[in-house]
Amino acid sequence: MWIAQIASCSAGRAIVASGHVSDPASARPAVSMEATRRRLTEKQADTVDRLTRAAMDVLSREGFAGLTVRMVAAQAGVGTATAYTYFSSKEHLVAEMFWRRLAAMEPPAGDEPDSTARVLGVLRQIALLLADEPALAGAVTAALLGTDPDVAHLRLRIGSEIRRRLIEALGADADLELVETLEMIYAGALVRAGMGYASYAEIAERMERSALRVLRH
């Protein structure tokens, strides 16, 4: 189940996008924006950017059920075969879109002295990442359930990045059992939001309350 896969990483250490393992106490690493399946030249990176932008247009118009890699390629002015060299499936494409938004999002300001406030800030920021993009939010929930190996790789990237942010917010002496509990809270909350049980703003509030109970225990 993708909740468990996103919420699970090697204890106390995070695999950053480049594939290297980083110490959570170290400075925030630069996050690679290269596509999942290959290292990119400047021209190839531009093609991937065009495809992900086009995917958002098609997704807004057709929904996830109607989205196809072929339609995205046509929207981007790229050959279908070329598109498939970068993205193995529509699930892979949507998962990459979410990863890129997460990786590009700067963590909340780190000058807050209270670790509880820092953690709540991280969780709220993640919960609201797709609040203004409901079509993408629903698609991400569906896409991350995919069995595509490229999707599985992105689940690890996403989970590792969120875990790194939580550990950074908690501090160098972070309790890893607490980190795992927080991961399960946000993963479950985001699934509920993606399935339409509540708005992302409402889910963010509920998630904060749940996390606060754990943090104050």
N, C-alpha and C positions, 0 to 999 in steps of 0.2 A: 504494500500500500504506500502511495507516495507520501502520505503524512509522515510515516515512520522513516522513510528514506530521506526526506528533506530534513527531518528533525534529528538525524543520526549522523555523527561524524566520529572520527577517532578521538578518544578522550583527551581533552586539553589542548588539541592541536588542530589547525585548520588548513585545508588544502586550498590554496588560492588558485585563481584562474589559470595561471601558467602551469599548474600541476605540481609546483613545489610546496613543501610543507613549511608552515611558519609557526614560530612561537607566538601565542596569543598576547604575550606581554610586550612584544616588539612593536615598533612603530607601524602604522597602517601601511601595508604594501600597496604598490600600484597595481590596479586590477586590469588584467588584459582584456581587451575588447575584441580579440580575434575570434572568428567563428569556431564552432565546436570541432569541425572535422579537419581543419587545415590551418596552417599559418598563412597569412594574407599579405600580398603585395598591396601597394597603394590602390592600384586599379581594382584588384579583387575586393578590397575593403569597401570601395565605392559601390561595387555591385551588390555586396551584402547589405549596405545601407539602403540602397534603392529597393531591394527586395523587402526589407523589414518595414520601410515606409509604405510601400505598396500594399503589404499585407494588412496594415492597419486600415487602409482605405477599403480594401475588399472585405475585411472583417466587419467594418462598420456597416457596410452595405448588405452583405450576404449572411452574416453570422458565422459562427464556427462550423455549423453543420454544412453550410454551403461553400465554405472556403476550400480551395484546392491550390496546390503548388502551381498548377498550370495557369489558373486565373491570376495568381500573384505575379507570375513571370510575365504574362501579357500586360498587366497593369504597369509593371516596371520597365517594359520594353526590353526584356531579357528572354533569351530562348529557354524553353522548358528544360531541355537537357542541361543547360548551364545552371539553372536554378537548382536542379537536383544534385549537382556536384557540391552545392553548399548545404542544402537542406534535404534530408532523407524523407521527410514527411511533413504534413501540415502541423503535426504535434511538435516536431522538432523546431519548426519555424516560430511557432507561438512561444514555445519555451525559451527560445533565444531572445525574443522580444522582451519577455519578462526579465531575463537575466541582464540584458543591456540596461534596462531601466533601473534595476537594483544596483548594478555595478556603478552606474553614473551618479547615483544619489549620494551626496555627501552626508555622512552621519551628523546627528545633532551636535551643536557646539559642545566641545569637551571641557568647558570651564565650569560646569555644574559640579559643586563639591560633593553632593549627595548621590551615592551610587544608585539608590532606588529611583531617584528622579531621572538619572541617566538611562537606566534600563527602560523605564516607562516611556521615555522619549524615543528610544530605538524602536520599541514595539509599536508605538503609535505611528511613527514614520513609515514603518513597513506596512502596517494595516491600511494606511491611506495612500499608498503608492499608486494604486489603480482606481482610487475612488472616483476620479473624473473620467474614467475610461471603462464604462460598464461592459461594453462588448468584449474588450480585451480581458477584463477580469474574469468573466465567465469562461472564456476560451482557455485561459491559463489553467483554471481548475480542471477542465477536461483534458487539456494537453498533457499536464504533468502526471496523469494516470497512464500515459502511453507506455508501451513495452519496448519501444524503439531504443536501441543502445545509446543513440545520441541524446535522447530525452533523459535516460538514466544518468548519463554523464552530466547533463545540466542540472538535474536534481541535486547531485553531489556538489556542484559549484554553488548553487543557490543556498543549500543547507550550510555549506562551509562558510560562506560569506556572512550569513545571518548569525551563525554561531560565533564567528570572530567578532562581530559587532557587539553581541551580548557579553562576551567575555571581556572585551575592552571596556564596556560600560560598567561591569561589575568590579573590575580591577584585577590586578595580577594574582590575587589570592582567591579567585572565583571558585566557588563550590560547583563542581561539574554536575552533581546531581541536581542542583538548583538550575543550572543552565539547561539541562535536559527537560526539566519540568516546564520552564519558560518556553522551550521549543515546542513542546506538546500543546501548550496553551495557544501560542500564535498559530501553529499549524491547523489545529481544530477550528480556531476562530476564522481563519482565512477561507477554509473550506465552506463553512457556514455562510460566509459573505458571498463567496463565489456561486453558491447554490441559490442565492436570493432570499435566504431566511431573514436577513436584515441588511440595512445599508452598511457601507464600509464605515461611516461615521459612528453608527450605533455599535457595530462590532468592535471598533477601536475603544469605545467607552467600556464595553463589557470586558474586553480583554484586559484593559488597564485595571479594572476592579479585581479581576481574578488574579492577575499578576501581583497586585498590591497585597492581597491576602497571603500569597506564598512568600513574598519578600519580607513581610512583617512577622512571619511565623517564628 
